[in-house]
Amino acid sequence: MHHIAPRLRGPLPDTLSLCGLFAAALLAGAHWYGFLGAMAVLTLATLLDVRRAWPHLRRQPLFWLAIALTVYILIHTPLAVREFPVLAQNTFPDWTDLLAISGLLSIIAGYWLARHLRLYPYLLAVTAAGIAIGLALGIEWQNLWERGLGVRRDWGYMPEQVGLLSAMGFLGCVVQFLRQLADRQHRHNSRILRALPWFLAALAFAIVLYGTQTRATWIAAAVLALIYMGWHLLVSLRQRQGLRSGIAALCVLAVGVAALVQLDGGERLERRLSAGPDTVAALVMLDREGVYRSNPSLGVRLNMWTEAMRAFSQRPILGWGIGAKVVTDSQAQLDVGWRQPQYHNLYLEFLLGLGLVGFLLFLAICALLIRPLLPAPFARTHPGIGGDPPAPSRTILSLCAALTAFAVLFELQVGHPFSRAMVIWLMALLAGLALHRPAGDAVPEARSGAV
């Protein structure tokens, strides 16, 4: 492992970048201002390394799209505030929140991740540790002990964000658990012992996910975990090895999920699941009031999103300004239960706030970030900087990207620091892959004394 692990030596930018990357990974799930400090260190390292960074970044469409979105937000915001002064009083989300996730910060970190691509497993492990620290700091331990696992506020100040972080940790641990069970290089008993800590860690994250009562991340994490387990079993069948370990993993995880459902009697989960048929029927019939009666949480969202699309039709190109809901609410007659400080939908915040121009820029950035994760069996491969990240890292990143894309539609609120930090960091991890190997072109070899 000595040839992979980094050494803190060489030019100052390389040393600063290593410190910044590991600090960002640790603090993304635990401390917002500390995370910003880590990003400042990476920015300083980039400025010091500008002679190598600029020739590489200037050829990247991702870099220019992020700059375009950043500039657009900076120009659009004062013009929108001039037209709608109430936007200046809105702080949820504030215009700086969308500016932070516009991609530029993530690309700065992504440049260094592309230079140190072999560090992905270490950075993912440090990220998981940071998530665990953030959860531990947010949990009300005394209340949790006295009132049980089902009171969501006891799991942290903002249970939606805590649920998303725990779902990411859960998926990562499931991947590592299955891979350890399928490892043919060790004996059966040794494989079980090596896999046990990952199973216990997955169970711990699953308990937190259950306690936060965050439905969107429940669904996304469960579906993605099942897809990965199904893929694991198919690979085992094709290779005719590891089949017993795959089946054992499926059974153990099924028992673990069943045990979770029984915690605290599972009343809340049972109530939500029992209302499912009525909710689906109301959605099919386009009955918004019926959806609200059977599922108030989804009903509120559906009402807000319907109102958002009505407002979008009035100003589709340039939008209403970031934090548009305070403007659109004042111009519409809304029933009780519709009023929320934001849309509970990051895509709608971009669409309503910045119009089609800003929304399409953001979607283009997301598409370029996710593209390296998609399989391309007929594409030519090129050697790049630092080597390819190991398969588990790529799989975990794929699952986390899919989870985030699903969760932001229903839950994620970038007005909260935890959400912003995790989105920036996840985008940075994806940007590292995108900048490492641009489509159709090899990344030029860079001299780095830190890998």
Buried (B, 14 or more C-beta within 10 A) or exposed (E): EEEEEBEEEBBEBBBBBBBBBBBBBBBBBBBBEBBBBBBEBBBBBBEBBEEBBEEBBEBBEBBEBBBBBBEBBEEBBEEBBEEBEEBBEBEBBBBEBBBBBBBBBBBBBBBBBBBBBBBBBBBBBBBBBBBBBBBEEBBBEEEBEEEEBBBBBBBBEBBBBBBBBBBBBBBBBBBBBBBBBBBEEEEEEEBBEBBBEBBEBBBBBBBBBBBBBBBBBBBBBBEBBEEBBEEBBEBBEEEEEBBEBBEBBBEBBEEBBEEBEEBBEBEBBEEBEEBEEBBEEBBEEEEBEBBBBBBEBBBBBBBBBEBBEEBBEEBBEBBBBBBBBBBBBEEEEBEEEBEBBBBBBBBBBBBBBBBBBBBBBBEBBBEBBBBBBEEEEEEEEEEBBBEBBBEBBBBBBBBBBBBBBBBBBBBBBBBBBBBBBBBBBBBBBBBBBBBBBBEEEEBEEBEBEBB
